[in-house]
């Protein structure tokens, strides 16, 4: 009777339960009963309204089997669920999915690794199913948390640990795919989810041994590699996640990367950080690159008080990101990048000098280490600025050049865009050098169609100002920047070094015909270039590199900008440089004087061959040949050797060792050159830059030095006359009350020399020279009251004329003027 009752009860059970029970064999080792599974599937497809009940019943059985540790039946239940999911796609599948997800959650919560892997596999299969209608109430918060936790598995068995981590990564990948294809896909991009997903992936990506092999655009590893290697699988998932990011959620995906790198101290060393951001930049859509750059800049601001190596690591990451973004769209972040980097450059200098001041008198190894670390930061900033600028289009690069130049602080001014006033002269010099180094990298490879585009007046004037500084390195950087901008045919490498070139044609120099725009530029601004080359040769701290760069400047100007008129100006400049060494009004060391002579020889040798005037070439060759025999220290091959015997003086040298203006004029005149201007000595323009650069003023055409010598019975004579001292003469010449008028007068003179016809300027100079001669004659008129002996001597210098040992009894200075 009992058996009949049981059969009767079984017959009264709902059909879906009987079909579900039939798929489970008596021995779970036999696996799913396929024939009964086909019946269950046909029933589910035929009666989709029963799916929710089928799912609920399967979930009930699975929960019971999990609790009782009957894992064989658990596997059968999950296999049945997977087949039902693949076969059914009706609207009624939504309640069934809820039961399915509940069963997957039960498996993931269990402590059995096999069940966790089983649940993950089922979820991944579900994630690949495209549902007909979206689900507006389903959330995956539990699965995000659970899969992320599995990614950090620390099981004592390495094989089980790897298996669970792979399952966690695949589960995250499934969540991403499912939510992205869902109408409510924005939920996965919420910060609470990204803060779990991204660090979990990065944690596994750190296990990559060969980082370089994983850098670059998305790769396509084989299926076996992805399944067996958590690092490769995590990287692939990370790329897929970023590739699906949109404008609104890009930042939420990137910010957790910074948190992970900070917590695990991965900025120093920063190999992993660099590889992460390379993956990010290659994976995201190109138009969103500026979001990543902005995030890096913002994080740099947040970590500005950290150790130098951490900041250097962040800047290096920025460099790599910029290198990739510069090839595509970088949006409105161009000036923001440069402005932020320049700000951190100033901060780094401030830290470096602050450590130096605080450790004054107690120098330690740690302090020097900090300084060297700050240099690493500064070099990283400069490299980033230069690389970013050099990859910009020409129109943007020109703006960046102006932007950086406007940040260079100038001594003696208070309106610096990049405040370095509190750093003192040393800090200002450091910032000047680093900004010019940045500008040098930005201008590398810049090819402007005309020189006016490369050197517009608002850029040329501030650029040339540092070349007046009494700092050898600053002047070198300015000249190198000029070379980058002037050299439009890549001839600079052929001119490297200063030497007597036997045959210029062997260099195969490239050049084009001078354009009208370039001719106009030289008429307006050529004197500025000549002036800075001239003054650059007069610096006492010049070394061999300075002379080499000055020679290259003259040679490139000849190649790129020289027409007949410019050639004459360059020859006048070369002769003026030779006079610097011969006359030596600035009391230059003998090495500098010989260096200038060698520079002139090397340049005139180059120029004579470029313009190919036989008589000119013959004169230059003869002088060089004579020097090689009688004065080899006047040639670059000798003077710039480590051991070179310098002469004691240059006064006794014969004229055949010098380049003579009359010989050059005669040789060029026979070839059709207009050589009248060669007879006018070159004089540099007068500007206000000398005062700002803290150099001696070059505007003193007349300098008077009075030396009062002690003599017998001179006390009464001195008392009867006004005391004549340097300060008294300075007060007589320099009237502070007329400072503004003098400024205006200088401006008018400069403007006149730039725009007035040459004949008018020459006539005016001749008139003023005669007037100066008359004034000197008035100064030398002395009223003599015979004393026993003169009270002193006076030395007057006017141009190249010297009046020495003039007896001084009583002097009159009627209306003393300086021209």
C-alpha positions in Angstrom: 0.0 0.0 0.0 2.8 2.4 0.9 4.4 1.8 -2.5 1.2 2.5 -4.3 0.8 5.7 -2.3 4.3 6.8 -3.3 3.6 6.1 -7.0 0.4 8.0 -6.8 2.0 11.0 -5.1 4.7 11.0 -7.8 2.1 10.9 -10.5 0.3 13.9 -8.9 3.5 16.1 -8.9 3.7 18.9 -11.5 5.1 17.8 -14.8 8.1 20.3 -14.8 9.3 18.8 -11.4 9.1 15.3 -12.8 11.0 16.3 -15.9 13.7 18.0 -13.7 13.9 15.0 -11.4 14.4 12.7 -14.3 17.6 14.4 -15.5 19.4 13.4 -12.3 20.7 9.8 -12.4 20.9 7.6 -9.4 24.7 7.7 -9.5 26.0 11.3 -10.2 29.1 9.8 -11.8 26.9 8.8 -14.8 26.3 12.5 -15.5 23.3 14.2 -16.9 20.6 12.0 -18.5 20.6 13.3 -22.0 17.3 11.8 -23.2 15.4 13.3 -20.3 17.3 16.6 -20.7 16.0 16.8 -24.2 12.5 16.3 -22.9 12.9 19.1 -20.4 14.3 21.4 -23.0 11.4 20.7 -25.4 8.9 21.3 -22.6 10.6 24.6 -21.6 10.6 25.8 -25.2 7.0 24.8 -25.7 5.8 26.2 -22.4 8.0 29.3 -21.7 5.7 30.4 -18.9 7.0 27.4 -16.9 10.6 28.6 -17.1 10.5 30.5 -13.8 9.1 27.4 -12.0 11.7 25.2 -13.6 14.4 27.6 -12.5 13.1 27.9 -9.0 12.9 24.1 -8.6 16.5 23.6 -9.9 17.7 26.3 -7.6 16.0 24.6 -4.7 17.7 21.3 -5.5 21.1 22.9 -6.1 21.0 24.7 -2.7 20.2 21.4 -1.0 22.9 19.6 -2.7 25.5 22.3 -2.0 24.6 22.2 1.7 24.9 18.4 1.7 28.2 18.5 -0.3 26.7 16.4 -3.1 28.8 18.1 -5.7 28.1 15.6 -8.4 24.4 16.6 -8.5 25.5 20.3 -8.3 27.4 19.8 -11.5 24.5 18.2 -13.2 22.1 21.0 -12.1 24.4 23.7 -13.5 24.8 21.8 -16.8 21.1 21.6 -17.1 20.7 25.3 -16.4 23.3 26.2 -19.0 21.5 24.2 -21.7 18.2 25.8 -20.8 19.7 29.2 -21.0 21.2 28.5 -24.4 17.9 27.1 -25.7 15.4 29.6 -24.4 15.2 33.3 -25.5 11.6 34.3 -24.8 10.4 37.2 -22.7 9.6 34.8 -19.9 13.3 34.0 -19.4 13.7 37.0 -17.0 12.5 35.2 -13.9 14.5 32.1 -14.9 17.6 34.3 -15.1 17.0 35.5 -11.5 17.0 31.9 -10.3 20.0 31.1 -12.4 22.0 34.1 -10.9 20.9 33.0 -7.4 22.4 29.6 -8.0 25.6 31.1 -9.4 25.8 33.3 -6.3 25.4 30.2 -4.1 28.3 28.5 -5.8 30.6 31.6 -5.6 29.9 31.9 -1.9 30.9 28.3 -1.2 34.4 27.7 0.0 35.0 24.9 -2.6 37.3 26.1 -5.4 35.7 23.7 -7.9 32.2 25.1 -7.2 33.5 28.7 -7.6 35.1 27.8 -10.9 31.8 26.1 -11.9 29.7 29.1 -11.0 32.1 31.4 -12.9 31.9 29.3 -16.0 28.1 29.3 -16.0 28.1 33.1 -15.5 30.5 33.6 -18.4 28.2 31.5 -20.7 25.2 33.6 -19.5 27.1 36.8 -20.2 27.6 35.9 -23.8 23.9 35.4 -24.3 22.1 38.4 -25.9 18.8 38.9 -24.3 15.8 40.1 -26.4 14.8 42.8 -23.9 16.8 44.8 -21.3 16.5 44.2 -17.6 15.8 47.4 -15.7 16.1 45.9 -12.2 18.9 43.5 -12.4 22.2 44.5 -10.7 25.5 42.8 -10.5 27.0 44.4 -7.4 27.5 41.0 -5.7 29.2 39.5 -8.7 31.6 42.5 -9.0 32.6 42.2 -5.4 32.9 38.4 -5.5 34.9 38.2 -8.7 37.2 40.9 -7.5 37.8 39.0 -4.3 38.6 35.9 -6.3 41.2 37.9 -8.3 43.2 38.3 -5.0 43.1 34.7 -4.0 46.0 33.6 -1.8 45.3 29.9 -1.6 48.3 27.9 -0.3 48.2 25.7 -3.3 49.6 27.6 -6.3 47.6 25.7 -8.8 44.3 26.3 -7.0 45.3 30.0 -6.5 45.9 30.4 -10.2 42.7 28.7 -11.0 40.6 30.9 -8.8 42.3 34.1 -10.0 41.6 33.1 -13.6 38.0 32.4 -12.7 37.7 35.9 -11.0 39.2 37.7 -14.0 36.9 35.8 -16.4 34.0 36.6 -14.2 34.9 40.4 -14.3 35.2 40.1 -18.0 31.7 38.6 -18.2 30.2 41.3 -16.0 31.7 44.0 -18.2 30.4 42.4 -21.4 27.0 41.8 -20.0 26.6 45.3 -18.6 28.0 47.1 -21.6 25.5 45.3 -23.9 22.7 46.1 -21.4 20.6 49.3 -21.5 21.7 50.0 -17.9 25.4 49.5 -18.7 26.3 52.8 -17.0 25.9 51.2 -13.6 29.2 49.2 -14.0 31.1 52.5 -14.5 30.1 53.8 -11.1 33.1 54.5 -8.8 32.2 51.8 -6.3 32.5 49.2 -9.0 35.5 50.6 -10.8 37.4 50.8 -7.5 37.1 47.0 -7.2 37.5 45.9 -10.8 40.5 48.0 -11.9 42.8 47.2 -8.9 41.9 43.5 -9.2 43.0 43.5 -12.8 46.2 45.5 -12.1 47.1 43.2 -9.2 47.2 40.3 -11.6 48.9 42.3 -14.4 51.9 42.9 -12.0 52.8 39.3 -12.5 53.9 39.9 -16.1 57.6 39.1 -16.2 58.5 40.6 -19.5 56.8 44.0 -19.4 58.2 45.2 -22.7 56.5 42.4 -24.5 53.1 43.6 -23.4 53.5 47.2 -24.3 51.8 48.4 -27.4 48.5 48.1 -29.2 46.1 45.3 -28.1 47.7 42.0 -28.9 46.0 38.7 -29.8 47.3 36.0 -27.5 46.2 32.4 -28.2 43.3 30.9 -26.3 45.6 28.6 -24.3 47.8 31.5 -23.1 44.8 33.5 -22.0 43.3 30.7 -20.1 46.5 29.7 -18.3 48.1 33.0 -17.5 46.3 35.3 -15.1 48.5 38.3 -16.1 47.7 38.0 -19.8 44.0 37.4 -19.1 43.9 40.4 -16.8 45.6 42.6 -19.3 43.2 41.5 -22.1 40.3 42.2 -19.8 41.7 45.6 -18.9 42.1 46.5 -22.5 38.6 45.5 -23.3 37.2 47.5 -20.3 39.0 50.7 -21.5 38.0 50.1 -25.1 34.4 50.2 -24.0 34.8 53.4 -22.0 33.0 56.5 -23.2 33.3 60.2 -22.6 31.3 60.3 -19.4 32.9 57.4 -17.7 36.5 57.5 -18.8 37.7 59.2 -15.6 36.1 56.7 -13.4 38.1 53.9 -15.1 41.4 55.8 -14.9 41.4 57.2 -11.3 41.6 53.7 -9.6 44.8 53.2 -11.5 46.4 56.1 -9.6 45.1 54.8 -6.3 46.6 51.3 -6.9 50.0 52.7 -8.0 50.0 55.0 -4.9 49.1 52.3 -2.4 51.6 49.8 -3.8 54.4 52.4 -4.3 54.8 51.7 -8.0 56.0 55.1 -9.1 59.5 54.4 -8.1 60.6 52.3 -9.9 57.8 53.1 -12.5 58.2 50.4 -15.1 54.8 48.9 -14.3 53.2 52.4 -14.2 54.6 53.2 -17.6 53.3 49.9 -19.0 49.8 50.5 -17.5 49.4 53.9 -19.1 50.7 52.7 -22.4 48.0 50.1 -22.3 45.5 52.7 -21.4 46.5 55.1 -24.2 46.5 52.4 -26.8 43.1 50.9 -25.6 40.9 54.0 -25.3 39.4 55.9 -28.2 41.8 58.5 -29.5 39.5 61.4 -28.9 39.5 60.7 -25.2 43.3 60.9 -24.8 43.2 64.3 -23.3 41.1 62.9 -20.4 44.0 60.7 -19.4 46.6 63.5 -19.7 44.4 65.7 -17.5 44.2 63.0 -14.9 48.0 62.6 -14.8 48.5 66.3 -14.5 46.0 66.5 -11.7 47.7 63.6 -9.9 51.1 65.3 -10.3 49.6 68.3 -8.5 48.3 66.1 -5.7 51.7 64.5 -5.2 53.8 67.7 -5.6 55.1 67.3 -2.0 56.3 63.7 -2.5 59.8 62.5 -3.0 61.6 63.6 -6.2 61.7 60.1 -7.5 57.9 59.7 -7.2 57.3 62.9 -9.0 59.9 61.9 -11.7 58.0 58.6 -12.1 54.7 60.4 -12.7 56.3 62.8 -15.1 57.8 59.9 -17.0 54.4 58.3 -17.3 53.1 61.7 -18.6 55.9 61.6 -21.2 54.8 58.2 -22.4 51.1 59.2 -22.5 51.9 62.4 -24.4 54.1 60.6 -26.9 51.1 58.5 -27.8 48.5 61.2 -27.6 50.5 63.7 -29.7 49.9 61.4 -32.7 46.2 61.9 -32.4 43.8 64.3 -30.8 44.9 66.0 -27.6 42.1 68.4 -27.3 42.4 71.6 -25.3 45.2 70.4 -22.9 48.2 71.6 -24.8 48.8 74.8 -22.9 47.6 73.1 -19.7 50.3 70.5 -20.0 53.1 73.1 -20.5 51.8 75.4 -17.8 51.6 72.5 -15.2 55.1 71.2 -16.1 56.6 74.7 -15.9 55.0 75.2 -12.5 56.5 71.9 -11.3 59.8 72.9 -12.7 59.8 76.0 -10.5 58.7 73.9 -7.5 61.6 71.4 -8.1 64.1 74.3 -8.3 62.6 75.7 -5.1 63.0 72.3 -3.3 66.6 71.9 -4.6 67.7 75.3 -3.5 65.7 75.1 -0.2 67.6 71.9 0.7 70.8 73.5 -0.2 70.1 76.6 2.0 68.9 74.5 4.9 72.0 72.3 4.8 74.5 75.2 4.5 77.5 74.4 6.7 76.4 70.8 7.2 76.7 69.2 3.9 75.6 65.6 4.0 75.2 62.7 1.6 71.4 62.8 1.9 71.3 66.4 0.8 73.4 65.8 -2.2 71.3 62.8 -3.0 68.1 65.0 -2.8 69.7 67.6 -5.1 70.5 64.8 -7.7 67.0 63.5 -7.3 65.6 66.9 -8.1 67.8 67.1 -11.1 66.1 63.8 -12.2 62.7 65.5 -11.9 63.9 68.6 -13.8 65.4 66.5 -16.6 62.2 64.5 -16.8 60.1 67.7 -17.1 62.4 69.1 -19.8 62.3 65.9 -21.7 58.5 65.8 -21.5 58.2 69.4 -22.6 60.6 68.9 -25.5 59.0 65.7 -26.7 55.5 67.0 -26.5 56.4 70.2 -28.3 58.4 68.5 -31.0 55.4 66.3 -31.9 52.9 69.2 -32.2 51.9 70.6 -35.6 53.9 73.7 -36.7 51.2 76.2 -35.9 50.9 74.9 -32.3 54.6 74.5 -31.9 55.1 78.2 -32.7 52.6 79.1 -30.0 54.3 76.9 -27.5 57.7 78.5 -28.3 56.2 81.9 -27.5 54.6 80.5 -24.4 57.8 79.0 -23.0 59.8 82.1 -24.0 57.4 84.3 -22.0 58.1 82.2 -18.9 61.8 82.8 -19.0 62.7 85.1 -16.1 65.0 88.1 -16.9 67.3 89.5 -14.2 66.4 93.1 -13.4 62.7 92.8 -14.3 59.8 92.2 -12.0 57.1 91.0 -14.4 58.1 87.4 -14.9 55.4 85.0 -15.9 57.2 82.3 -14.0 57.9 83.7 -10.6 61.5 83.0 -9.6 62.1 86.2 -7.6 62.2 84.4 -4.2 64.8 81.9 -5.6 67.6 84.6 -6.0 70.1 84.8 -8.8 71.1 81.1 -8.6 67.5 79.9 -8.8 66.7 82.3 -11.6 69.7 81.1 -13.5 68.7 77.5 -13.0 65.2 78.1 -14.3 66.6 80.1 -17.3 68.8 77.2 -18.3 66.1 74.6 -17.9 63.5 76.6 -19.8 65.9 77.2 -22.6 66.8 73.5 -22.7 63.1 72.8 -23.0 62.8 75.4 -25.8 65.8 73.8 -27.5 64.0 70.4 -27.6 60.7 72.0 -28.8 62.5 73.8 -31.7 64.3 70.6 -32.7 63.2 69.6 -36.2 61.1 72.7 -36.7 61.1 73.7 -40.4 59.4 77.1 -41.0 58.7 78.2 -44.6 60.2 81.6 -43.9 62.5 82.9 -41.2 59.9 85.4 -40.1 57.6 82.5 -39.1 60.4 80.9 -37.1 61.7 84.2 -35.5 58.8 86.6 -35.2 59.8 89.9 -33.4 57.8 89.1 -30.2 59.9 85.9 -29.9 63.2 87.1 -31.3 63.7 89.9 -28.8 63.3 87.9 -25.6 65.2 85.0 -27.1 68.3 87.1 -27.8 68.2 88.8 -24.4 69.8 85.8 -22.5 72.7 85.9 -25.0 73.8 89.0 -23.2 73.9 87.3 -19.8 77.3 86.8 -18.3 76.7 83.0 -18.3 78.4 80.8 -20.8 75.8 78.0 -20.7 72.9 80.4 -21.3 74.6 81.9 -24.4 75.3 78.4 -25.7 71.6 77.4 -25.4 70.4 80.6 -27.1 72.8 79.9 -30.1 71.6 76.3 -30.4 68.0 77.4 -30.4 68.8 79.9 -33.1 70.5 77.1 -35.1 67.3 75.0 -34.9 65.2 77.8 -36.2 67.6 79.1 -38.9 68.8 75.8 -40.3 66.0 74.8 -42.6 68.0 72.4 -44.8 69.8 70.3 -42.1 73.3 71.7 -42.7 74.2 72.1 -39.1 75.7 68.6 -38.7 78.0 69.3 -41.6 79.3 72.4 -39.9 79.9 70.9 -36.5 83.1 72.0 -34.9 85.2 75.0 -35.8 87.9 74.4 -38.4 89.5 75.6 -41.6 87.5 73.7 -44.2 89.8 72.9 -47.2 86.9 72.5 -49.7 83.4 73.6 -48.7 82.0 71.8 -51.8 82.8 68.5 -50.1 80.2 69.3 -47.5 77.4 69.2 -50.1 75.6 72.0 -48.4 71.9 72.4 -49.4 70.5 75.8 -49.9 67.7 77.6 -51.8 67.4 81.1 -53.3 66.9 83.7 -50.7 63.2 84.6 -50.6 61.8 88.1 -50.4 60.5 87.5 -46.9 64.0 86.5 -45.7 65.5 89.5 -47.3 63.0 91.7 -45.6 63.7 90.0 -42.3 67.4 90.7 -42.5 66.8 94.3 -43.3 64.7 94.7 -40.2 66.4 92.3 -37.8 69.8 91.5 -39.2 71.5 94.0 -37.0 70.1 92.2 -33.9 71.7 89.0 -35.0 75.0 90.7 -35.8 75.0 92.5 -32.5 74.5 89.4 -30.4 77.2 87.5 -32.2 79.6 90.5 -31.8 78.9 90.8 -28.1 79.0 87.0 -27.6 82.6 87.0 -28.8 83.6 89.6 -26.1 82.7 87.4 -23.1 85.6 86.4 -20.9 84.1 83.0 -19.9 83.9 81.8 -23.5 85.1 78.2 -24.0 85.7 76.2 -27.2 82.0 75.3 -27.5 81.0 79.0 -27.5 83.3 79.7 -30.4 82.1 76.6 -32.2 78.5 77.7 -31.9 79.3 81.3 -32.9 81.0 79.9 -36.0 78.0 77.8 -36.8 75.7 80.8 -36.4 77.7 82.8 -38.9 77.9 79.9 -41.3 74.1 79.2 -41.1 73.3 82.8 -41.6 75.4 82.8 -44.7 73.7 79.7 -46.1 70.1 80.6 -45.3 69.9 84.4 -45.3 72.8 85.9 -47.1 72.3 88.0 -50.3 75.0 90.5 -51.5 74.1 93.1 -48.9 74.2 90.6 -46.0 77.5 89.3 -47.2 79.0 92.7 -46.9 77.5 93.1 -43.4 79.0 89.8 -42.4 82.4 90.7 -43.6 82.2 94.0 -41.7 81.2 92.0 -38.6 84.2 89.6 -39.1 86.6 92.6 -39.4 85.1 94.1 -36.2 85.6 90.8 -34.4 89.2 90.8 -35.5 89.6 94.4 -34.1 88.3 93.1 -30.8 91.2 90.8 -30.5 93.8 93.2 -31.8 92.8 96.4 -29.9 91.6 94.6 -26.8 89.6 97.4 -25.3 87.8 94.9 -23.0 91.0 93.4 -21.6 90.2 89.9 -22.8 92.5 87.0 -21.8 94.9 85.9 -24.5 93.0 82.7 -25.1 89.9 84.6 -25.9 91.7 87.0 -28.3 93.3 84.1 -30.1 90.0 82.3 -30.2 88.3 85.2 -31.8 91.1 85.4 -34.4 90.6 81.7 -35.1 86.8 82.2 -35.4 87.3 85.0 -38.0 89.7 82.8 -39.9 87.4 79.8 -40.0 84.4 81.9 -41.0 86.1 84.0 -43.7 87.5 80.8 -45.2 84.0 79.4 -45.3 82.4 82.6 -46.7 85.0 83.1 -49.4 84.4 79.7 -50.8 80.6 80.1 -50.5 80.6 83.3 -52.6 83.4 81.9 -54.9 85.3 85.1 -55.6 88.8 84.0 -56.6 90.6 87.1 -55.4 88.8 87.0 -52.0 89.6 83.3 -51.7 93.2 84.0 -52.5 93.6 86.7 -49.9 92.0 84.5 -47.2 94.1 81.5 -48.1 97.3 83.5 -48.0 96.5 84.9 -44.6 95.7 81.4 -43.3 98.9 80.0 -44.8 101.0 82.7 -43.2 99.3 82.1 -39.9 100.0 78.3 -40.0 103.7 79.1 -40.4 104.2 82.2 -38.1 101.2 82.3 -35.8 99.4 78.9 -35.6 97.6 80.0 -32.4 95.4 82.2 -34.7 93.9 79.0 -36.3 91.2 76.9 -34.7 93.1 73.6 -35.1 95.9 74.9 -32.8 94.3 77.3 -30.3 91.6 74.8 -29.2 94.1 72.1 -28.4 94.7 71.3 -24.7 98.3 72.4 -24.8 98.7 75.5 -26.9 101.5 78.0 -26.4 99.9 81.4 -26.3 101.7 84.6 -27.3 102.5 87.2 -24.7 101.1 90.1 -26.9 99.6 90.8 -30.3 101.1 94.2 -30.9 104.2 93.0 -32.7 102.4 90.9 -35.3 102.7 91.9 -38.9 99.8 92.9 -41.1 100.1 89.9 -43.3 98.7 87.8 -40.4 95.4 89.8 -40.4 92.5 90.1 -42.9 92.7 93.6 -44.3 89.6 95.6 -45.3 91.2 97.2 -48.3 92.3 93.9 -49.7 88.9 92.4 -49.3 87.2 95.5 -50.8 89.6 95.4 -53.7 88.9 91.7 -54.4 85.1 92.0 -54.1 84.9 95.2 -56.0 86.4 93.5 -59.1 83.5 90.9 -59.0 80.7 93.5 -58.9 80.1 93.8 -55.2 79.1 97.2 -53.8 82.0 97.6 -51.4 81.5 101.2 -50.2 80.1 100.1 -46.9 83.2 98.1 -46.1 84.9 101.3 -45.3 82.4 102.0 -42.5 83.4 100.1 -39.3 80.8 97.9 -37.8 79.3 99.3 -34.5 76.6 97.3 -32.6 73.2 98.8 -32.0 72.5 100.4 -28.6 69.6 98.9 -26.7 68.3 98.7 -23.1 69.2 95.0 -22.9 72.7 95.7 -21.6 71.4 97.2 -18.5 69.0 94.3 -17.9 71.7 91.7 -18.5 74.1 93.3 -15.9 76.9 93.8 -18.4 79.0 96.9 -18.9 77.3 99.4 -21.1 78.6 99.6 -24.6 77.3 103.1 -25.2 80.2 104.9 -23.7 81.8 106.2 -26.9 84.0 108.5 -24.8 85.5 107.2 -21.6 87.7 109.4 -19.4 90.0 108.0 -16.8 91.7 110.4 -14.4 94.5 109.2 -12.3 95.7 111.7 -9.6 99.3 111.0 -8.9 101.0 112.3 -5.7 103.5 115.1 -6.3 105.5 117.8 -4.4 103.7 120.9 -3.1 100.4 119.9 -4.8 98.1 120.4 -1.8 97.4 124.1 -2.5 96.8 123.5 -6.1 94.2 120.7 -5.4 92.5 123.0 -2.9 92.3 125.8 -5.4 90.6 123.6 -8.0 87.6 121.3 -7.9 88.5 117.8 -7.1 88.4 115.7 -10.3 87.4 112.1 -9.7 85.7 109.3 -11.6 82.4 110.0 -9.7 82.5 113.7 -10.5 83.0 113.0 -14.2 80.2 110.4 -14.1 77.9 113.0 -12.5 78.8 115.5 -15.2 78.0 113.0 -18.0 75.1 111.1 -16.6 72.1 113.2 -15.7 69.5 111.1 -13.9 66.8 113.7 -14.4 66.8 113.1 -18.1 66.5 109.3 -17.9 63.1 109.1 -19.6 64.3 111.5 -22.4 67.3 109.3 -22.9 65.1 106.2 -23.3 63.0 107.9 -25.9 66.2 109.2 -27.7 67.6 105.7 -27.8 64.4 104.3 -29.2 64.3 106.9 -31.9 68.0 106.2 -32.8 67.3 102.5 -33.1 64.3 103.0 -35.2 66.2 105.4 -37.4 69.0 102.9 -38.0 66.5 100.2 -38.8 64.4 102.2 -41.3 66.4 105.2 -42.6 68.4 104.9 -45.9 72.0 104.0 -45.6 73.3 107.2 -47.2 71.4 109.3 -44.7 72.8 107.3 -41.8 76.4 107.5 -43.2 76.2 111.3 -43.6 74.9 111.7 -40.1 77.6 109.5 -38.6 80.2 111.6 -40.5 78.7 114.8 -39.1 78.7 113.5 -35.5 82.2 112.2 -35.9 83.4 115.7 -36.8 81.4 117.2 -33.9 82.9 114.6 -31.5 86.4 115.7 -32.7 85.6 119.3 -32.0 84.3 118.5 -28.5 87.5 116.5 -27.7 89.5 119.5 -28.7 87.5 121.7 -26.3 88.1 119.2 -23.5 91.8 119.4 -24.1 91.9 123.2 -23.9 93.7 123.8 -20.6 94.3 127.0 -18.7 97.8 126.6 -17.3 99.0 128.3 -14.2 102.7 127.2 -14.0 103.3 125.1 -10.8 106.5 123.6 -9.9 105.3 120.2 -11.2 102.0 118.8 -12.6 99.5 117.6 -10.1 98.5 114.5 -12.1 98.0 113.0 -15.4 94.8 112.2 -17.4 94.1 109.5 -19.9 91.4 110.2 -22.4 90.1 107.5 -24.7 87.8 108.3 -27.7 87.1 105.5 -30.1 90.6 104.1 -31.1 92.4 107.4 -30.3 94.4 107.5 -27.0 95.6 110.7 -25.3 97.9 109.8 -22.4 99.8 111.8 -19.8 98.2 115.1 -20.3 99.2 117.6 -17.6 96.3 118.5 -15.4 96.3 121.9 -13.7 92.9 123.2 -14.3 90.2 121.7 -16.6 87.1 123.2 -18.2 84.3 121.0 -19.6 82.0 123.3 -21.6 78.7 121.5 -22.4 80.2 118.0 -22.4 78.1 115.7 -24.6 78.5 112.1 -25.4 77.5 110.7 -28.9 
